[in-house]
Amino acid sequence: MTFEEKPEGNGSLVDENQLDLSAKHQANGKPAASGRAKLPARQEANAKCGLPSKSLSTYTWQEIQRHNQKTDKWLVINRKVYDVTGWADRHPGGRRVLNHCAGEDATDVFRAMHPDPDIVQLYLKPLLIGELAPEEPNQERNKNSQLVEDFQELRRTLETMNMFNANLGFFFLHLAQVLILEALAWVIVWHFGSGWLITIFIYFLLTVAQAQDSFLQHDLGHLSVFKKSKWNRLMQNFVIGHLKGFSAKWWNNRHSQHHVKTNIYPKDPDVVFGPFFVVGDLQPVKYGKNKIKYIDYEKQHLYFCTGESPGSHNPYLASFISTSLTFKHFFPQDIAWVSTFYIRYFITFGPFYGIFGTLVLIYLVKLLESLWVAYVTQMSHIPMKMSTEENQDWFSSQVLATCNVEQSFFNDWFTGHLNFQIEHHLFPTMPRHNYHKVAPLVKSLCAKHGLPYVNKPILKAFGDIIR
């Protein structure tokens, strides 16, 4: 059966991510069998596509799974089949996210990463090429269909409870905390001078501000603060660009991959630390068989502790990657925001420390902040399961690859609520102040299906990184 569609225009919703509205999708599928697969209520409600079901080509999972290459990418959302090959380079979350999901059911990951799926449907409509054959299950046959349905029911429950609605007052106070710390550091050095004790004190104030900036831009990057994505993106640019001096696009593209394929080697960039570190069970074997040894990996736990924090949180590596990618792809907006960070620092602290002294201050602040953020993020990932692609269901893959740290007022503040990594990874767009409310429901679902729900003391979690 041949399916041919000329999508309708998307109006003002499409700006920098223009769709090729003249493209035609053509594919060969098997004839539809009589009858219709029974869909869960949520899938039935969300399967909003422009043409009647009888006009669509039908495909089996076996056919779909063959389209999992960089130059040939199909994926399934709510039983609808989409060819995202041509759209990948314009995907706001980066093309690699779609590469990693090609040939799979992406229903749950799609819902997790997009706070307003109805708007995204306007982008998906021109990419629609067919649907699953009626006799095919909603997910690949290796997945636990009951667990998938239970998780989708849990999400519906949380939506009814308004757990995805943000308390703007909470985030306003968080931003106020950061701005007050930044202003206080300048007032102190302006009033008391730039002696050693004063410098050390403002060094710690600025470090706290930078770490809390990291957590706030993380919230904004996940679109979990404002209802409109454009406001989240604007404020993220302000926080990560102006207050921290990093590229928002670089961070978003990298972090999206981490969430979509958490602890999947090598798809998750946050577990690919070579040649500095080898983690998990797979990387040491790979390096050993290939006789790769840049440094003494048996001592890697020691130089981790001395400041060489892994991956993107290392200040040397992160600054280099962020800056080089920004200029390589020429993101004018990011370059402008990052420039304002350095301009502000030189204006406020330059008169007291000079150009060189201000650069040293920036470097030392980012060094200590990088250790803070590295320990907070890695304590919930490095000790957990790492594997190659197993195409597990969304719930299982996130629960097995993450763990929680016990709740307390200090732990919540110190980690930016990333002590609830399990809930954060299951529901990335959920405002973090609601994690503790949904944790008991997630724990109950884990118990029902025999999955571990790991919750540790914070010092044990830090120690597990070294171990």
Buried (B, 14 or more C-beta within 10 A) or exposed (E): EEBEBEBEEBEEEBEEEEBEEEBEBEBEBEEBEEEEBEBBEBBEEBBEBEEEBEEBBBBEBEBBBEBBEEEEBBBBBBBBBBBBBBBBEBBBBBBBBBBBBBBBBBBBBBBBBBBEBEEBBBBBBBBBBBBBBBEBBBBBEEBBBEBBBBBBBBBBEBEEEEBBEBEEEBBEEBBEBBEEBBEBBBEBBEEEEBEEEBBEBBBEBBBBBBBBBBBBBBBBBBBBBBEEBEEBBBBBBBBBBBBBBBBBBBBBBBBBBBBBBBBBBBBBBBBBBBEBBBBBEBBBEEBEEEEEEEEEBEEBEEEBEEBBBBBBBBBBBBBEBBBEBBEEEEBEBBBEBBEBBEEBBBEBBBEBBEEEBBBEBBEBBBBBBBBBBBBBBBBBBBBBBBBEEEBBBBBBBBBBBBBBBEBEEEBBBBBBBBBBBBBBBBBBBBBBBBBBEBBEBBBEBBEEBEBEBBBBEBEEBBEBBEE
